[in-house]
């Protein structure tokens, strides 16, 4: 099965465009990190404080479903 030249060129163009669109945000992210000097993967995470969430539930039916 032979593919027409115009179809082949369109497929190649669409693949190249798709790869460009896919890689553009990643490239911009690394460019931003380079320009600003930020390195978020090196930040130390803070330990979560030992806190309990308090929920006050008021049940007016005292457990009955009537």
Contact map, one row per residue, 1 for C-alpha under 8 A:
111000000000000000000000000000000000000000000000000000000000000000
111100000000000000000000000000000000000000000000000000000000000000
111110110000000000000000000000000000000000000000000000000000000000
011111110000000000000000000000000000000000000000000000000000000000
001111111000000000000000000000000000000000000000000000000000000000
000111111100000000000000000000000000000000000000000000000000000000
001111111110000000000000000000000000000000000000000000000000000000
001111111111000000000000000000000000000000000000000000000000000000
000011111111100000000000000000000000000000000000000000000000000000
000001111111110000000000000000000000000000000000000000000000000000
000000111111111000000000000000000000000000000000000000000000000000
000000011111111100000000000000000000000000000000000000000000000000
000000001111111110000000000000000000000000000000000000000000000000
000000000111111111000000000000000000000000000000000000000000000000
000000000011111111100000000000000000000000000000000000000000000000
000000000001111111110000000000000000000000000000000000000000000000
000000000000111111111000000000000000000000000000000000000000000000
000000000000011111111100000000000000000000000000000000000000000000
000000000000001111111110000000000000000000000000000000000000000000
000000000000000111111111000000000000000000000000000000000000000000
000000000000000011111111100000000000000000000000000000000000000000
000000000000000001111111110000000000000000000000000000000000000000
000000000000000000111111111000000000000000000000000000000000000000
000000000000000000011111111100000000000000000000000000000000000000
000000000000000000001111111110000000000000000000000000000000000000
000000000000000000000111111111000000000000000000000000000000000000
000000000000000000000011111111100000000000000000000000000000000000
000000000000000000000001111111110000000000000000000000000000000000
000000000000000000000000111111111000000000000000000000000000000000
000000000000000000000000011111111100000000000000000000000000000000
000000000000000000000000001111111110000000000000000000000000000000
000000000000000000000000000111111111100000000000000000000000000000
000000000000000000000000000011111111111000000000000000000000000000
000000000000000000000000000001111111110000000000000000000000000000
000000000000000000000000000000111111100000000000000000000000000000
000000000000000000000000000000011111110000000000000000000000000000
000000000000000000000000000000011111111000000000000000000000000000
000000000000000000000000000000001101111100000000000000000000000000
000000000000000000000000000000001000111111100000000000000000000000
000000000000000000000000000000000000011111100000000000000000000000
000000000000000000000000000000000000001111100000000000000000000000
000000000000000000000000000000000000001111110000000000000000000000
000000000000000000000000000000000000001111111000000000000000000000
000000000000000000000000000000000000000001111100000000000000000000
000000000000000000000000000000000000000000111110000000000000000000
000000000000000000000000000000000000000000011111000000000000000000
000000000000000000000000000000000000000000001111100000000000000000
000000000000000000000000000000000000000000000111110000000000000000
000000000000000000000000000000000000000000000011111000000000000000
000000000000000000000000000000000000000000000001111100000000000000
000000000000000000000000000000000000000000000000111110000000000000
000000000000000000000000000000000000000000000000011111000000000000
000000000000000000000000000000000000000000000000001111100000000000
000000000000000000000000000000000000000000000000000111110000000000
000000000000000000000000000000000000000000000000000011111000000000
000000000000000000000000000000000000000000000000000001111100000000
000000000000000000000000000000000000000000000000000000111110000000
000000000000000000000000000000000000000000000000000000011111000000
000000000000000000000000000000000000000000000000000000001111111000
000000000000000000000000000000000000000000000000000000000111110000
000000000000000000000000000000000000000000000000000000000011111111
000000000000000000000000000000000000000000000000000000000011111100
000000000000000000000000000000000000000000000000000000000010111110
000000000000000000000000000000000000000000000000000000000000111111
000000000000000000000000000000000000000000000000000000000000101111
000000000000000000000000000000000000000000000000000000000000100111
